[in-house]
Amino acid sequence: MAQLRILLPARSASRHGEKRRARPASAIAAFKRHACRPAVRPAGGPSLRVGNSGGALVHLQGELVGINSAIIGPAGGNVGIGFAIPIDMAQVVMRELIDRGEIQRGQLGVTIRDVTPDLAEALGLDRPEGALVNQVAAGSPAETAGIRAGDVIVGVDGEPVGRAADLKLHMGLARIGSQLQSYLVRNGDTMQLTAELTKPADQRLSVPADVPLLAGVVLEATDTGPSDAAGVRVADIDPDGPTGRAGLSVGDVIVSVDQQPVDAPNEVLSIARSSPNALLLQVMRDSGMIFIAIV
């Protein structure tokens, strides 16, 4: 994808018209329009504050780079780190809303994780890259196409997949009914498979009893409610359960579990099952990011 190099200072604007001068141009140089997941990866140097969400991230020539989305605000403060949705993704969302009146995302039906150096060695890969398939949902487009657990997806639609987030980002832009060309490595062999993406079947999920740390929690995909941030929204919670006591609240959007990005309820469960004693949740709440430990 094209890379946008910003050689001028930038400004961030809130929906209320507030503007603040950015940090030096080097802080936002080499910003990649397609390099980040919505709302969870830094867009650059501008120091955002509460109220900036939904505003424009532009440079001084007036070109729109992204849409301000969130800040890191530990203990209610602001450490000067802002987050934004890349403008290319915002344009896709805009076109979907104009054409269809809603956001429709295609589903492949896999849970994935990054390939670590140890996993790369165990899988016989030359280097730690790609998205390792942990699980394939029964009856999903991935299963129909022949994708299996243990496959490493290294490219989609002619674009490289360096880590799991790259595939998640690509899927976030893919429409229902589109054909996904995936390039993967299986037992040392490279192959190409084609899957036709479908509408997600299970948008809402009650956590089963075999995941006690998340007992009483109901999760839903973020494209089923009022917000459209990447991650998994908490639809309901038991205030007396482990998550309620730890401070998780209805409406929170779980962005990552144990530092692994999540975009679907079953991804949260998959990671939680492998960490039965403690979980670290990265949560977006009121345009800020917080961490919650559940033990």
Helices and strands as residue ranges (DSSP letters): E 3-4, E 10-13, E 19-21, G 25-27, E 31-32, E 56-59, E 64-72, G 74-76, E 82-86, H 87-100, E 110-114, H 117-123, E 131-136, H 141-145, E 152-156, E 159-160, H 164-172, E 179-186, E 189-196, E 204-206, G 212-214, E 218-221, G 222-224, E 232-236, H 242-246, E 253-257, E 260-261, H 265-273, E 279-285, E 288-294
